[in-house]
Amino acid sequence: MSVTDNALEGVRVLDFTQAVYGALATQLLGDAGADVIKVEPLWGDFGRLSREAHGGDSTMWLGVNRSKRSLTIDLTREDGKATIREMVPSCDIVIHNFRPSTATKLGIDFESIRQLNDRIVHISLLAWGPTGPMSRWGGGDMWAQAFGGVVATQGTEGGPPYLSGIAFVDHGGAALAAFTVLAALRRRDNSGEAQEVTSSLLDTVLFMQAGQVGDYLIEDMNIVRAGRGWRENFPYGAYTASDGDVVTIHGADDTTWKTLVTMLGIEELLEDPRYATAEDRQRLRAELYPKLDAGFATKTRAEWQTIFHANHMRCDPCLTYSELFNHPQTIENDIVLEWERGSEPARRTIGVPYAIGGERPKPERPPPARGQHSREVLEDFGLDAAAIDALVGGGTVIEGEVP
């Protein structure tokens, strides 16, 4: 028997966000029971077209837009803006990730919305924050990684820069945004007053380094490229076994260093005075990596796990997606969600990232087709058939169809 999360039942969200950052935040709200109205331009959220597939909706878009209803409406037209103004008084939350000037132009900035609903929670998802010389600039995950110091920590000293392999700032920002919305909703319920809140990619990239940037903020240590592992804990890091990669966090202190090199069959390093202390090994890590690599290459990942475990240490495999999603740990925790949309084939995405009473909630709404719920939504907000027909007939609203 599946369980649903109704924690936010009765909460209505007007979601003007596009791409990953805002869309994943509102998916979390929808998964928790909120009625999320995804307001899209007539051509749809531009994220639908990124890496186009599956009937026009990209795999990226499908992963962050379930638990919503889609309304396609032209906000550059006055009757489109007027329709949104009619909807706002019945909503609890308005969220967007437009630049401030664009939000004002479309009539969805905080001041415009508050005039229509003095209990609204309004959240702007920004790139660089609400003030400062870059506040009106656009942004994105890779720029946030670069500006936020992440790129400066990756790769080897003197080597080329590297971006993270995933858009972790966009995804982390979504979780922070959802938390911010819930905190603001609580404040609204306590005070009875509208709440204007912002969150940004800059906030996110720094928040996600909170455990590391203390080196600079507290001890004035600047960022350096850490190479293959952690800057201060050589030889922590990833290595290549005979059948794939592994990661270990052992060997930084003298005792585990001795055990590590003995397991790897390179005990001669213990006799070399150049590597006598952790500080020496840290300083000479560039010349030690090839020696450790040669040791790890002699056995499989499974063999290393067994050997490390026997010595009360860990050496975990670095899994590919194929290995990860076929692993019993992933399967038994029911992390992957399978869903169907109309006549389209069943697809899989990451499910709700928490459990209730030991069971993971199962969202009932798959990602919507473009404009799939336009008429239904407008009816729910009190527009009569003639008004809706006029919007559709005039080209301001598009009625989508179930795929």
MODA-V282557 format. One record per residue. N is the residue number from 0. RES is the residue in one letter. SS is DSSP state (h for helix, s for strand, l for the rest). PHI is phi in whole degrees, 0 to 359 (NA if undefined). OMEGA is omega as a letter, one per 30 degrees, with the letter a starting at -180 (NA if undefined). Layout:
n	res	ss	phi	omega
N	RES	SS	PHI	OMEGA
N	RES	SS	PHI	OMEGA
This chain:
n	res	ss	phi	omega
0	M	l	NA	a
1	S	l	276	l
2	V	s	246	l
3	T	l	247	l
4	D	l	259	a
5	N	l	248	a
6	A	l	302	a
7	L	l	252	l
8	E	l	302	a
9	G	l	93	l
10	V	l	268	l
11	R	s	252	a
12	V	s	236	l
13	L	s	265	a
14	D	s	252	l
15	F	l	259	a
16	T	l	282	l
17	Q	l	224	a
18	A	l	64	a
19	V	l	270	a
20	Y	h	310	a
21	G	h	282	a
22	A	h	297	l
23	L	h	290	l
24	A	h	298	a
25	T	h	286	l
26	Q	h	298	l
27	L	h	300	l
28	L	h	294	l
29	G	h	295	l
30	D	h	301	a
31	A	l	272	l
32	G	l	107	l
33	A	l	290	l
34	D	s	272	a
35	V	s	264	l
36	I	s	261	l
37	K	s	277	a
38	V	s	270	a
39	E	s	242	l
40	P	l	295	a
41	L	l	302	l
42	W	l	274	l
43	G	l	92	l
44	D	l	307	a
45	F	h	298	l
46	G	h	295	l
47	R	h	299	a
48	L	h	266	l
49	S	l	290	a
50	R	l	51	a
51	E	l	307	l
52	A	l	193	l
53	H	l	53	l
54	G	l	70	l
55	G	l	101	l
56	D	l	260	a
57	S	l	290	l
58	T	h	297	l
59	M	h	300	a
60	W	h	297	a
61	L	h	298	a
62	G	l	282	a
63	V	l	228	a
64	N	l	223	l
65	R	l	284	l
66	S	l	60	a
67	K	s	221	l
68	R	s	245	a
69	S	s	258	l
70	L	s	240	l
71	T	s	261	a
72	I	s	209	a
73	D	l	270	a
74	L	l	275	l
75	T	l	275	l
76	R	l	260	a
77	E	h	296	l
78	D	h	289	l
79	G	h	292	l
80	K	h	297	a
81	A	h	297	l
82	T	h	296	l
83	I	h	297	l
84	R	h	298	l
85	E	h	289	a
86	M	h	275	a
87	V	h	305	a
88	P	l	299	a
89	S	l	265	a
90	C	l	251	l
91	D	l	256	a
92	I	s	224	l
93	V	s	238	a
94	I	s	224	l
95	H	s	212	l
96	N	l	232	l
97	F	l	278	l
98	R	l	295	a
99	P	h	307	a
100	S	h	294	l
101	T	h	290	l
102	A	h	301	l
103	T	h	296	l
104	K	h	299	a
105	L	h	275	l
106	G	l	79	a
107	I	l	241	l
108	D	l	288	a
109	F	h	301	a
110	E	h	297	l
111	S	h	295	a
112	I	h	288	a
113	R	h	296	l
114	Q	h	297	a
115	L	h	266	a
116	N	l	208	a
117	D	l	277	l
118	R	l	239	a
119	I	l	286	l
120	V	s	259	a
121	H	s	243	a
122	I	s	235	l
123	S	s	256	l
124	L	s	264	a
125	L	s	250	l
126	A	l	278	a
127	W	l	239	a
128	G	l	99	a
129	P	l	281	a
130	T	l	228	l
131	G	l	101	a
132	P	l	295	a
133	M	l	254	a
134	S	l	298	a
135	R	l	262	l
136	W	l	281	l
137	G	l	283	a
138	G	l	201	l
139	G	l	181	a
140	D	h	304	a
141	M	h	294	l
142	W	h	291	l
143	A	h	294	l
144	Q	h	300	a
145	A	h	291	a
146	F	h	294	a
147	G	l	276	l
148	G	l	89	a
149	V	h	291	a
150	V	h	299	a
151	A	h	293	a
152	T	h	263	a
153	Q	l	252	a
154	G	s	92	a
155	T	l	260	a
156	E	l	300	a
157	G	l	85	a
158	G	l	266	a
159	P	l	287	l
160	P	l	283	l
161	Y	l	227	l
162	L	l	272	l
163	S	l	297	a
164	G	l	289	l
165	I	l	232	l
166	A	l	276	a
167	F	h	289	l
168	V	h	287	l
169	D	h	302	a
170	H	h	288	l
171	G	h	294	l
172	G	h	298	l
173	A	h	297	l
174	A	h	295	l
175	L	h	296	a
176	A	h	296	l
177	A	h	297	l
178	F	h	298	a
179	T	h	298	l
180	V	h	300	a
181	L	h	293	l
182	A	h	296	l
183	A	h	292	l
184	L	h	296	l
185	R	h	296	l
186	R	h	297	l
187	R	h	299	a
188	D	h	295	l
189	N	h	283	a
190	S	h	260	a
191	G	l	76	a
192	E	l	246	l
193	A	l	300	a
194	Q	s	236	l
195	E	s	254	a
196	V	s	228	l
197	T	s	227	l
198	S	s	218	a
199	S	s	213	l
200	L	h	294	l
201	L	h	294	l
202	D	h	306	a
203	T	h	294	a
204	V	h	296	l
205	L	h	282	l
206	F	h	303	a
207	M	l	283	l
208	Q	l	243	a
209	A	l	304	a
210	G	l	281	a
211	Q	l	251	a
212	V	l	289	l
213	G	h	301	l
214	D	h	303	l
215	Y	h	274	a
216	L	h	293	a
217	I	l	260	a
218	E	l	249	l
219	D	l	61	l
220	M	l	268	a
221	N	l	280	a
222	I	l	288	l
223	V	l	226	l
224	R	l	289	a
225	A	l	270	a
226	G	s	78	a
227	R	l	276	a
228	G	l	225	l
229	W	l	275	a
230	R	l	305	a
231	E	l	261	a
232	N	l	225	l
233	F	l	300	g
234	P	l	258	l
235	Y	l	311	l
236	G	s	153	a
237	A	s	253	a
238	Y	s	220	a
239	T	s	252	l
240	A	s	278	a
241	S	l	290	a
242	D	l	233	a
243	G	s	149	a
244	D	s	266	l
245	V	s	224	l
246	V	s	227	l
247	T	s	221	l
248	I	l	240	a
249	H	l	245	l
250	G	l	109	a
251	A	l	287	l
252	D	l	268	a
253	D	h	297	a
254	T	h	294	a
255	T	h	286	l
256	W	h	300	l
257	K	h	299	l
258	T	h	295	a
259	L	h	299	a
260	V	h	292	l
261	T	h	293	l
262	M	h	299	a
263	L	h	281	l
264	G	l	76	l
265	I	l	236	a
266	E	h	299	a
267	E	h	300	l
268	L	h	295	l
269	L	h	290	a
270	E	h	268	a
271	D	l	273	a
272	P	h	295	l
273	R	h	294	a
274	Y	h	248	a
275	A	l	292	a
276	T	l	239	l
277	A	h	300	l
278	E	h	295	l
279	D	h	298	a
280	R	h	294	l
281	Q	h	298	a
282	R	h	293	a
283	L	l	254	a
284	R	h	301	a
285	A	h	299	a
286	E	h	274	l
287	L	h	275	a
288	Y	h	306	a
289	P	h	300	l
290	K	h	291	l
291	L	h	292	l
292	D	h	303	a
293	A	h	298	l
294	G	h	292	a
295	F	h	296	a
296	A	l	290	a
297	T	l	276	a
298	K	l	220	l
299	T	l	280	l
300	R	h	300	a
301	A	h	296	l
302	E	h	296	l
303	W	h	295	l
304	Q	h	301	a
305	T	h	295	a
306	I	h	294	l
307	F	h	298	a
308	H	h	299	l
309	A	h	297	l
310	N	l	257	l
311	H	l	60	l
312	M	l	227	a
313	R	l	237	l
314	C	l	215	a
315	D	s	266	l
316	P	s	287	l
317	C	l	268	a
318	L	l	275	l
319	T	l	281	l
320	Y	h	301	l
321	S	h	300	l
322	E	h	292	a
323	L	h	298	a
324	F	h	278	l
325	N	l	253	a
326	H	l	281	a
327	P	h	300	l
328	Q	h	295	l
329	T	h	291	a
330	I	h	295	a
331	E	h	289	l
332	N	l	270	l
333	D	l	57	a
334	I	l	281	a
335	V	s	271	l
336	L	s	254	l
337	E	s	254	a
338	W	s	216	l
339	E	l	234	l
340	R	l	227	a
341	G	l	58	a
342	S	l	270	a
343	E	l	289	l
344	P	l	293	l
345	A	l	298	l
346	R	s	227	a
347	R	s	236	l
348	T	s	218	l
349	I	s	289	a
350	G	l	278	l
351	V	l	296	a
352	P	l	274	l
353	Y	l	199	l
354	A	s	238	l
355	I	s	240	a
356	G	l	59	l
357	G	l	84	a
358	E	s	233	a
359	R	s	281	l
360	P	s	300	l
361	K	l	245	l
362	P	l	301	a
363	E	l	266	a
364	R	l	259	l
365	P	l	288	l
366	P	l	305	a
367	P	l	283	l
368	A	l	290	a
369	R	l	301	l
370	G	l	71	a
371	Q	l	304	a
372	H	l	249	a
373	S	h	306	a
374	R	h	294	a
375	E	h	302	a
376	V	h	296	a
377	L	h	297	l
378	E	h	296	l
379	D	h	298	a
380	F	l	268	l
381	G	l	96	l
382	L	l	284	l
383	D	l	276	a
384	A	h	299	a
385	A	h	296	l
386	A	h	294	l
387	I	h	293	l
388	D	h	300	l
389	A	h	294	l
390	L	h	295	l
391	V	h	290	a
392	G	h	297	l
393	G	l	276	l
394	G	l	84	l
395	T	l	280	l
396	V	s	237	l
397	I	s	249	l
398	E	l	270	l
399	G	l	276	l
400	E	l	238	l
401	V	l	294	a
402	P	l	303	NA
